Structures are given as structure tokens and as C-alpha cells.
């Protein structure tokens, strides 16, 4: 029973993320989540006592949805810590977000909602801070070129690239192709240890 409840809760949170991406924070209602999850009316309200709780938990869950699997992280950590390995990891990040644009668009909606709702802001701040800390530690502890500043610059550059790609896909930088832009970002940010 508890496993079924957790499975249902995850399905409702995934549906909430999809609703946020499609309709924005104002469109996030229990009815919309029930419809998106294809569950009986009233199901979401049985799992989340109010809309703030739903928003807060969706803010925590969106990072789980966007994160690479442990198997993928293991494969990314396997090659030697080179600029090329960093490039491959940035392409992997971009590909993951491109396969689930709703997850990242929902994250943007939640960030905006967090400017008005302290509980949402707190959940996002906690999750994003942990992600940044983990990314920096992965980069530094893995011996990849550059240090903490390089890892943080990569995070900020990729975040901007992803926002541009998902929200304004017709801007002129797209003509070069995201793949080339990612390569250029990595070359500009990550030092070449061989000169």
C-alpha cells in the first residue's frame, strides 16, 4: 500500500510539473493535476492538503525528474577528467533537458512563483543549492580542468543556454546549432591543461 501511495504521489507530482510547463503557475489546480495524471477527481487533494504544498513538493521533485540516473552519472565519471569529458557531460545535460523540456519549463515557472511564495523559494533554494554544490564537487573532486570557479561558470552558462533554447528557440544563436554553442562555451570556460 505504501509503495502504491508513493508511486501515485510521484505520478501526481509529474503531472503537476507538466501542468506548470503547459499552463503556468496560475493553471496549476488540483483538477488540472488530476486530469493530467488521468486519476479520479479529488485524488490530488487527497495527497496534498493545499496548493502551496503541491507547489513546494513539485519544486523539490522537478530536480529528481531532471537529474541523470546513477548509471548515467557513473558513465559520465568513467572517462579521464579532460576538457573533452566536460564537453560530453554538457552535451548530456543539454540532451536530457531537450528530452524533457516540460521539466525545465516547470522549474522556470516555479522560480517565478518562488518570488511570491516563501515556501516555494525555500524548497527551490535548497534543491538548487544542493545541485550546484554536487556539480562543483563532482568537477573538483574528479580532477576536471579548472576548479570551483570553472564548475560554477559552466553551471551558469549552461543554465542561460537552456533558458534561451527552451524559451526563444528562434534567436540567431540557434543558427550555429546548440551543439556548436556548447562546444564553444566549454572551450571558453574550461582551461586546456595542455596549453
RAURVEN-V13918 format. One record per backbone hydrogen bond with DSSP energy under -1.0 kcal/mol. NH is the residue of the N-H (numbers start at 0). CO is the residue of the C=O. If there is no record, write none. Layout:
# RAURVEN-V13918
NH CO
NH CO
This chain:
# RAURVEN-V13918
4 0
5 1
6 2
7 3
8 4
9 5
10 6
11 7
12 8
13 9
14 10
15 11
16 12
17 13
18 14
19 15
20 16
21 17
22 18
23 19
27 24
28 26
32 28
33 29
34 30
35 31
36 32
38 33
42 39
45 42
47 43
53 49
54 50
55 51
56 52
57 53
58 54
59 55
60 56
61 57
64 60
65 61
66 62
72 68
73 69
74 70
75 71
76 72
81 79
85 81
86 82
87 83
88 84
89 85
90 86
91 87
92 88
93 89
94 90
95 91
96 92
97 93
98 94
99 95
103 99
104 100
105 101
106 102
107 103
108 104
109 105
110 106
111 107
112 108
113 109
114 111
115 112
116 112
120 116
121 117
122 118
123 119
124 120
125 121
126 122
127 123
128 124
129 125
130 126
131 127
132 128
133 129
134 130
135 131
136 132
137 133
138 134
139 135
140 136
141 137
142 139
143 138
150 146
151 147
152 148
153 149
154 150
155 151
156 152
157 153
158 154
159 155
160 156
161 157
162 158
163 159
164 160
165 161
166 162
167 163
170 167
173 170
174 171
175 172
180 176
181 177
182 178
183 179
184 180
185 181
186 182
187 183
188 184
189 185
194 191
